[in-house]
Amino acid sequence: MRPPVTVSRRIALQRLAALGVAFDATLLARGASLPGEATLPAAQWKAIQRVIDDQLRALKAGDAAKAFSFASPGIRAQFETPTNFIAMVRSSYDALLLARYTEFLEGAVIDGRVIQPLRLIAPDNTVLVALYTMEKQKDGRWKIAGCALAPSTVQAA
């Protein structure tokens, strides 16, 4: 049974839908929570985007160790080594590596989970949205706790 949709969750889901994200809301159920947070300051969203951008740059350069360093402790435990991690990305998330264009969309905090969408346009103009779940560490740094690829209803020009 799906938990009731709260007002904050409903608004966030409507925002994502307005951006052309077609997805199953259960994809947003992964990740860590920030209790009591309804939104984040702009500086935090910029920090989150920097982490994602830096990881994407490392992935595209084939720097597995650096890319793995941006993953949350849970992801690091799941994949154990940078080699395992980059192999998973190459096999399941190649859209991140092949995108000819990327654009950060407005993020949302849904039930305490920080979600940063990234629009991806493939070389064939297929549009996807990568929904990154972010986790704030005790030292204040952001780490990537998950990513789900979702189709978009937006078409590339």
Secondary structure, 3 states (H helix, E strand, C coil): CCCCCCHHHHHHHHHHHHCCECCCHHHHHCCCCCCCCCCCCHHHHHHHHHHHHHHHHHHHHCCHHHHHHCECHHHHHHHCCHHHHHHHHHHHCHHHHHCCEEEECCCEEECCEEEEEEEEECCCCCEEEEEEEEEECCCCCEEEEEEEEEEECCCCC
